[in-house]
């Protein structure tokens, strides 16, 4: 009891502003006590309102009272300090903003230690004692402190929610059972919790199994990292040895090459510096614009904000961020083999190359990565004039229109073979006859290229491939290997095919398909061309060889023609 009395004294002698024992205590006219510095700071903050008030009872004073130290309270505080006791820290005994406070405490509330689901009240340790001692509270269920006790009250009937309606999958009170949930499948909330607890256990088992599987995957990936590192280290060692041999071979021409490079260096550095200055100026402009936007974000004038924001937020196309493509290295053994092969060939090749170098100028291209086009006008900037190569045309393909249009040769035998071919392709997945209906472009495609194809008929394929030859009878059609990518235009849909994997494409059809290739970036995109450009499928990969456009006209009435984009 003595200890409890001391605790009560502590509470009475604490400042409600700093929550600590009073320092230089003062008593204001309403009777509440504060530290002199605390109440002064509080009133200084309220000085703009010109009406000082009590932080606890909100009683106002006019004018601001003069503060005088309460010597009696000061003596009591000093006496309490001599006992060696200090006010309990707020985060130890008293409820803070994130804590559940005792509903029975008056004034400064203590932390709750339990909440009662029947009383729907939270209690500190002192006020909880009746629940342990009185038989009247024996059946009350106590849980950890909760701020959500009000959620256990039915908002319609103001009764405790103790029932679960399985029909509507919601918690209700007993009056709800007689009202809007009458005749529904109901069960006690405790019983439903038991059933859901079993499901929870099953869910946890699934999660734990998935964790185990992912841990195994992480282990496999770690082994892969070690294998990559080992292969890379070996490739570096082998490459260092090979390049050392290569350096000795080219050392004879080192001086001449150095002089040649220095001559070109002056010209190219000047060009790069000009570009660098341009970019630096752009950075300065962007930083200035960012500063202005930051300043604008703090303005309180809404009209000024709305009038200034459009001009400040506008970015031109040249300000778009460059796209960065990350291409993981998979096999380092090929590096060693390629370097070794280069060393062997360079021994015979270097003397001939020097003659060509001395007659030409070394070009150093400095390019800024450009954003990918979005509108048809932007795509047309990269349009490429393409023709079809008769030497790659299949036996059943007829070329016309200056070798820009492909159709099926008109022949009863071919017509019958086409019916059989389409039947076996759909029934057995065979593609041995499709190659007789394919043709490739004459021109190789590198850099950025765009072309459009006008198609008609039951089945036309628009493709890109790295194989510039007529496929043999044992090889497959477009999209059925890892060196070709094709969109198949069918009578009622599109599909994308690569490496014999089919990907359905949704959306309306158009008689024109656009193809965009960014060879250095490894991007290949197919578009449905109408009033707008609609992306059908995009490929992100690494192209190591020049590519060729391809057509497939797998239907007696199918045709494909390269469009004139000039």
Buried (B, 14 or more C-beta within 10 A) or exposed (E): EEEEEEBEBBBEBBBBBBBBBBBBBBBBEBEBBBBBBBBBBBBEEBEEEEEBBBBBEEEEBEEBBEBEEBEEBBEBBEEBEEEEBEBBEBEEBBBEEEBBBBBBBEEBBBBBBBBBBBBBBBBBEEBBEEBEEEEEBEEBEBEEBBEEBEEBBBEEBEBBBBBBBEEBEEBBBBBBBEEEBEEBEBBEBEEBEEEEEEEEEEEEEEEEEEEEEEEEEEEEEEEEEEEBEEBEEBBEEBBEBBEEBBEEEEEEBEEEBEEBEEEEBEEBEEEEEEEEEEEEEEEEEEEEBEEEEEEBEEEEEEEEBEEBEEEBEEEEEEEEEEEEEEEEEEEBEEBBEEBBEBBEEBEEEBEEEBEEBEEEEEEEEEEEEBEBBEEBEBBBEBBBEBBBBEEBBBEBBBBEEEBBBBBBBEEEEBEEBBEEBBEBBEEEEEBBBBBBBBBBBBBBBEEBBBBBBBBBBBBBBBBBBBBBEBBEEEBBBBBBBEEBBBBBBBEEEBBBBBEEEEEEBEEEBBEBBBBBBBBEBBBBBBBBBEEEBBEBBEBEEEBEEEBBBBBBBBBBEBBBBBBEBE
